[in-house]
Amino acid sequence: MVFETGAIILVAILLIVLVTIFMGVKTVPQGEEWTVERLGRYTRTLQPGLNLIVPYVDRIGHKLSMMESVLDIPSQEVISKDNATVTADGVMFFQVLDVAKASYEVQNLHLALINLAMTNIRSVIGAMDLDEALSQRDLINAKLLAVIDQATTPWGVKVTRIELRNIQPPGNLLEAMAKQMTAERSKRADILTAEGDKQAAILRAEGQKQSAILEAEGRREAAFRDAEARERLAQAEAKATQMVSEAISGGNVSAVNYFVAQKYVEALGRFADSPNQKTLLLPVEATGILGSLAGIAELARDAVASRNSGGSGGGGGSPRPPSSPPPRGPAPEATIVAASGTGTTPPVPGTPRGPWGAQPQG
């Protein structure tokens, strides 16, 4: 009986020892820190690894993660500066730097961080217009980070980042924004179309202007060249008239016959080229024309004789007198017979006879 009692006491003592050892030895995982409370008062912080505490006197107070954590901020309705109601939510990234402060300076750290973030979101978005809130999320995130990080410093917490996940306007406001965007895009399209039409009109006007300038310059150049041609033709006519006058004054009437024959041939050519004259009957006796052309031969003969006399004068001989023209008589009349009747042209004066002239009609 005594043996059994002693065995029971020994087993109880072993159990107490084992429980004491278990209560005094603590293993802290990596990335966590635990607080130790002795008789309800914070004494120290256990680091990752194997740690010993006083059993029955010390106990573990709080177990906090030292890694960066993500906290979801629930959505809430926020009224902007221009009285537009939007729904906003986000996420917060934070890290515990001091376990003692995070455990004993604030109660329910996660709930405190969530409420702090929600109130500051309302404050920041409420001070901005809807367009600014929708387009300047980076500015909102920066303001929220600065305010919340400063507020959580006494808690031993470092807020590393705050991101607005969604800013959702109501349905009717979205429809109005869609209509506004459509109208704005239509306005931009109309402006671009008008600018394109303006540029096209300007380019067309510039092209027409350059074309008109080039056409005017071309007409001016053509007018200058026409005037120059007429001037040279007039000079040639004047020179020919002068030469004829000099020939007549020198007693050479053959030059007059030359010009009369030339005009006669030109007149016949115009008759042939006339659009309303398809048939031209030349007279059988065209000797009037040949008699007029005899003046050309005499002019050529006189020119050759003058040149030969000038060449022989260099050899010391006496100059030859100009050959006298063959005797002239009244020139025969040239008759042109047409389909409508018979006409008689006036006789060509001074037409020579002989081998170069025409014989009178019988």
Protein Blocks (a to p, Z undefined) as FASTA:
>chain_A
ZZmmmmmmmmmmmmmmmmmmmmmpccddehiacdddeehiafbdcdedjddddehkbccf
bdcdfbdcdddddddddddfkopacddddddddddfblklmmmmpghjllmmmmmmmmmm
mmmmmmpcfklmmmmmmlmmmmmmmmmmmmmmmnopacfbdcdfbdcddfklmmmmmmmm
mmmmmmmmmmmmmmmmmmmmmmmmmmmmmmmmmmmmmmmmmmmmmmmmmmmmmmmmmmmm
mmmmmmmmnopaklmmmmmmmmmmmmmmmmmmpmklmbdcddfblmlmmmmmmmmmmmmm
mmmmmmmmmmmmmnopacdddddddddddddddddddfkbccdddddehiaehjklccdd
ZZ
